[in-house]
Amino acid sequence: MTFATRINQAISRTGSVTCVGLDPRKSQLPAPLREHIRDNSPHAWAKAYTQFCCEIIDVVKDIVPCVKPQAAFFEQLGPAGMVSLGEVIHHATQAGLIVITDGKRNDIGSTATAYADAYLGSAVAIAAAGGDPAGASPWGSDALTVSPYLGRDSIEPFVDVCDQRAAGIFVLVKTSNPGGGYLQDLRCGEQMVYQAVAELVTSLNVDRLDADGYGPIGAVVGATYPEQLAELRAAMPHSILLVPGFGAQGGAADDVRVALDDSGRGAVINSSRGIIFAHARSEFAEKYGDAKWQDAVRAATEEMNDQLKS
Ligand SMILES: O=c1ccn([C@@H]2O[C@H](COP(=O)(O)O)[C@@H](O)[C@H]2O)c(=O)[nH]1
C-alpha cells in the first residue's frame, strides 16, 4: 500500500483530516511537566518533550490520522533532543498514526539521497506494502517535508526512496508565513514561482498514482492563502496537501475545506499550538488548565474535527 493510500485510508478510518503538530516549547509546556525539570539541562527538557508528545499521541491516536513532529524544536535541545524526536516518532508509529516529520530538508542530489535514506520509510508502512520491514529508515517517518529550491534533481532521490519504502514527501509549494510570497510569488515567465513548483510536483506524481489517483509527492500549502489553496488543489490533483496555518496563524475551517477532494480526503490540516497548548487557550483554561492539559488537547482536537466537518 502506498503512502497516499495509507493516509487516505487513515482519514476514512478516523473520520478526521486533522494533523496534530508536535511542536514542544519549553515556556509553554504544562506546569506539571515543567515542575519536574530540576537542572535545566537539555537532557531533562528532552525527557519532558518525550513525555509531553507521547501523552498527546495517546490522547489523539483514535481521532486523527497523523501527527507532524517539528524537528526544529527537538534539534534546539541538541543530541538529547534528537533522541527525543526518535522516541516520539517511534511511539506515534506504534500507536498507529502516520508520521510526517517536518524538517524541510534538501540539498544537492547526492546529499538529498542521505536525507531520504535517513528519514523516509517506517517498518509498518513497508510491511503493509509487502516489503521487508528490516529496510526501514533509522528515523522511521512515513513522510518528510522537502524544500524544492535546489531543483528537480534534488527531489528525485526522495521520490526514489518513496517508491522503495512506501513513503511520501510534502514539497513546499506555498508556505503559510506572511513573507512566503517574497520568493514564491515572483513572476517566472508566464507564471509565478509557486505555480512552477506545483507543475514540478504534478510531473513527478503522474507515473505513480494509486487507485484513487494520488501519488507519493504531496505539497505544503498554507491555510493563510485560501485563494491559492483552491488554485493549487486544482493544479495538483494527484497530491495529498499538507495545510499548516490553521488556528494560531489565523486559518479557519472555511479557508481550508477547499483543500479536500470530493470524498473529503486528499488533504490534512495541521494545527500545532492551537491543540498541544490548548490548556492555555481562553476557551479551555478555566475548565482544564495546566492540571488537565491532556483533556484540553483532546477537547481542542475534537473541536477542530467538528469545525472541519460542519
Ligand atoms: O508553510 C508552512 C510550513 C510549515 N509550517 C509548520 O507548521 C507548524 C504550524 O504550527 P502552528 O502552531 O499551528 O502555527 C509549525 O511546525 C511550522 O513550522 C507552517 O506553519 N507553515
The ligand as an ORCA input file, in Angstrom:
! r2SCAN-3c Opt
* xyz 0 1
  O       4.187     26.796      5.391
  C       4.390     26.271      6.483
  C       5.115     25.105      6.613
  C       5.250     24.556      7.852
  N       4.715     25.119      8.941
  C       4.898     24.440     10.257
  O       3.608     24.015     10.733
  C       3.518     24.247     12.122
  C       2.459     25.278     12.408
  O       2.340     25.485     13.784
  P       1.110     26.339     14.445
  O       1.465     26.347     15.880
  O      -0.155     25.595     14.145
  O       1.151     27.681     13.819
  C       4.915     24.653     12.582
  O       5.632     23.491     12.909
  C       5.502     25.292     11.352
  O       6.908     25.204     11.326
  C       3.987     26.251      8.828
  O       3.456     26.810      9.803
  N       3.835     26.809      7.578
*
